[in-house]
Amino acid sequence: MATLSSVINVNVPVKVKEEATNLFNSLGLNMSTAINMFLVKSINEWGIPFEVSAPKPSKELLEALQEGEDIMNGKIQTKTYHNVKEMFEELDKDFSEDV
């Protein structure tokens, strides 16, 4: 019994194709087999077989990013050090005061 096949043309960045080809070759697969595996897995799971989402930054990350911008824009003054030794001495001092 002959297997029917269909051609799918997909445009991808050259670098993506090169890296994917290297990965699949290291797994003993060619591009066509790997894509077929993805399609069958998608059908079996009735969806994309991995999470697809836009990363949402946490409140803490957004606050830290804002604080960094405020420091860079001079809205917040921070302590500066001339070298790492000076910074660690200050940290040791702060730590021993807290204990």
ZADO-1210 file (C-alpha; in nm, 4 decimals, padded with zeros to 6 digits):
<atoms>
<atom x="00.0000" y="00.0000" z="00.0000" code="MET" pos="1"/>
<atom x="00.1478" y="00.3340" z="-00.1079" code="ALA" pos="2"/>
<atom x="00.1800" y="00.6104" z="00.1482" code="THR" pos="3"/>
<atom x="00.0329" y="00.9404" z="00.0390" code="LEU" pos="4"/>
<atom x="00.2332" y="01.2465" z="00.1290" code="SER" pos="5"/>
<atom x="00.1946" y="01.6202" z="00.1071" code="SER" pos="6"/>
<atom x="00.4524" y="01.8957" z="00.0915" code="VAL" pos="7"/>
<atom x="00.4625" y="02.1807" z="00.3426" code="ILE" pos="8"/>
<atom x="00.6862" y="02.4799" z="00.2722" code="ASN" pos="9"/>
<atom x="00.7918" y="02.6706" z="00.5806" code="VAL" pos="10"/>
<atom x="01.0033" y="02.9852" z="00.5925" code="ASN" pos="11"/>
<atom x="01.2410" y="03.0000" z="00.8885" code="VAL" pos="12"/>
<atom x="01.5501" y="03.2053" z="00.9651" code="PRO" pos="13"/>
<atom x="01.8666" y="03.0430" z="00.8281" code="VAL" pos="14"/>
<atom x="02.0237" y="03.0205" z="01.1754" code="LYS" pos="15"/>
<atom x="01.7151" y="02.8441" z="01.3146" code="VAL" pos="16"/>
<atom x="01.7218" y="02.5904" z="01.0315" code="LYS" pos="17"/>
<atom x="02.0949" y="02.5271" z="01.0792" code="GLU" pos="18"/>
<atom x="02.0653" y="02.4791" z="01.4555" code="GLU" pos="19"/>
<atom x="01.7547" y="02.2604" z="01.4228" code="ALA" pos="20"/>
<atom x="01.9213" y="02.0491" z="01.1541" code="THR" pos="21"/>
<atom x="02.2265" y="01.9982" z="01.3779" code="ASN" pos="22"/>
<atom x="02.0066" y="01.9062" z="01.6733" code="LEU" pos="23"/>
<atom x="01.7922" y="01.6627" z="01.4773" code="PHE" pos="24"/>
<atom x="02.0972" y="01.5051" z="01.3120" code="ASN" pos="25"/>
<atom x="02.2485" y="01.4479" z="01.6574" code="SER" pos="26"/>
<atom x="01.9270" y="01.2646" z="01.7472" code="LEU" pos="27"/>
<atom x="01.9423" y="01.0557" z="01.4293" code="GLY" pos="28"/>
<atom x="01.6543" y="01.2445" z="01.2687" code="LEU" pos="29"/>
<atom x="01.6161" y="01.4549" z="00.9604" code="ASN" pos="30"/>
<atom x="01.4083" y="01.7720" z="00.9425" code="MET" pos="31"/>
<atom x="01.1134" y="01.6000" z="00.7765" code="SER" pos="32"/>
<atom x="01.0935" y="01.3274" z="01.0411" code="THR" pos="33"/>
<atom x="01.1240" y="01.5794" z="01.3250" code="ALA" pos="34"/>
<atom x="00.8453" y="01.7960" z="01.1823" code="ILE" pos="35"/>
<atom x="00.6270" y="01.4883" z="01.1304" code="ASN" pos="36"/>
<atom x="00.6873" y="01.3931" z="01.4947" code="MET" pos="37"/>
<atom x="00.5781" y="01.7421" z="01.6031" code="PHE" pos="38"/>
<atom x="00.2625" y="01.7235" z="01.3913" code="LEU" pos="39"/>
<atom x="00.1647" y="01.3765" z="01.5174" code="VAL" pos="40"/>
<atom x="00.2306" y="01.4787" z="01.8781" code="LYS" pos="41"/>
<atom x="00.0163" y="01.7905" z="01.8269" code="SER" pos="42"/>
<atom x="-00.2664" y="01.5771" z="01.6896" code="ILE" pos="43"/>
<atom x="-00.2375" y="01.3262" z="01.9758" code="ASN" pos="44"/>
<atom x="-00.2491" y="01.6037" z="02.2374" code="GLU" pos="45"/>
<atom x="-00.5007" y="01.8050" z="02.0352" code="TRP" pos="46"/>
<atom x="-00.2870" y="02.1127" z="02.0816" code="GLY" pos="47"/>
<atom x="00.0666" y="02.2416" z="02.0778" code="ILE" pos="48"/>
<atom x="00.2771" y="01.9870" z="02.2706" code="PRO" pos="49"/>
<atom x="00.4480" y="02.2516" z="02.4817" code="PHE" pos="50"/>
<atom x="00.3415" y="02.5628" z="02.6660" code="GLU" pos="51"/>
<atom x="00.2933" y="02.8676" z="02.4470" code="VAL" pos="52"/>
<atom x="00.2676" y="03.1862" z="02.6464" code="SER" pos="53"/>
<atom x="00.3974" y="03.5356" z="02.6650" code="ALA" pos="54"/>
<atom x="00.6140" y="03.5678" z="02.9763" code="PRO" pos="55"/>
<atom x="00.4526" y="03.7965" z="03.2290" code="LYS" pos="56"/>
<atom x="00.7028" y="03.9664" z="03.4584" code="PRO" pos="57"/>
<atom x="00.6307" y="03.9422" z="03.8292" code="SER" pos="58"/>
<atom x="00.5393" y="04.2463" z="04.0349" code="LYS" pos="59"/>
<atom x="00.8781" y="04.2237" z="04.2074" code="GLU" pos="60"/>
<atom x="01.0624" y="04.2209" z="03.8746" code="LEU" pos="61"/>
<atom x="00.8683" y="04.5224" z="03.7489" code="LEU" pos="62"/>
<atom x="00.9464" y="04.7081" z="04.0721" code="GLU" pos="63"/>
<atom x="01.3162" y="04.6163" z="04.0468" code="ALA" pos="64"/>
<atom x="01.3301" y="04.7336" z="03.6855" code="LEU" pos="65"/>
<atom x="01.1663" y="05.0628" z="03.7834" code="GLN" pos="66"/>
<atom x="01.4119" y="05.1037" z="04.0703" code="GLU" pos="67"/>
<atom x="01.7019" y="05.0429" z="03.8308" code="GLY" pos="68"/>
<atom x="01.5689" y="05.3081" z="03.5944" code="GLU" pos="69"/>
<atom x="01.5226" y="05.5502" z="03.8848" code="ASP" pos="70"/>
<atom x="01.8833" y="05.4917" z="03.9933" code="ILE" pos="71"/>
<atom x="02.0100" y="05.5429" z="03.6376" code="MET" pos="72"/>
<atom x="01.8052" y="05.8621" z="03.6029" code="ASN" pos="73"/>
<atom x="01.9325" y="06.0008" z="03.9348" code="GLY" pos="74"/>
<atom x="01.5932" y="05.9841" z="04.1083" code="LYS" pos="75"/>
<atom x="01.7385" y="05.7500" z="04.3713" code="ILE" pos="76"/>
<atom x="02.0845" y="05.8000" z="04.5195" code="GLN" pos="77"/>
<atom x="02.2835" y="05.4861" z="04.5956" code="THR" pos="78"/>
<atom x="02.6037" y="05.4139" z="04.7821" code="LYS" pos="79"/>
<atom x="02.9051" y="05.3660" z="04.5585" code="THR" pos="80"/>
<atom x="03.2300" y="05.1821" z="04.6254" code="TYR" pos="81"/>
<atom x="03.5778" y="05.2282" z="04.4887" code="HIS" pos="82"/>
<atom x="03.6538" y="04.8561" z="04.4901" code="ASN" pos="83"/>
<atom x="03.5103" y="04.5178" z="04.5848" code="VAL" pos="84"/>
<atom x="03.7005" y="04.5033" z="04.9154" code="LYS" pos="85"/>
<atom x="03.5334" y="04.8254" z="05.0277" code="GLU" pos="86"/>
<atom x="03.1916" y="04.6874" z="04.9332" code="MET" pos="87"/>
<atom x="03.2467" y="04.3631" z="05.1280" code="PHE" pos="88"/>
<atom x="03.3711" y="04.5532" z="05.4328" code="GLU" pos="89"/>
<atom x="03.0497" y="04.7551" z="05.4273" code="GLU" pos="90"/>
<atom x="02.8417" y="04.4397" z="05.3886" code="LEU" pos="91"/>
<atom x="03.0274" y="04.2710" z="05.6776" code="ASP" pos="92"/>
<atom x="02.9669" y="04.5787" z="05.8910" code="LYS" pos="93"/>
<atom x="02.5969" y="04.5799" z="05.8077" code="ASP" pos="94"/>
<atom x="02.5727" y="04.2056" z="05.8734" code="PHE" pos="95"/>
<atom x="02.7428" y="04.2248" z="06.2135" code="SER" pos="96"/>
<atom x="02.5122" y="04.5113" z="06.3162" code="GLU" pos="97"/>
<atom x="02.2058" y="04.3008" z="06.2286" code="ASP" pos="98"/>
<atom x="02.3219" y="03.9967" z="06.4295" code="VAL" pos="99"/>
</atoms>
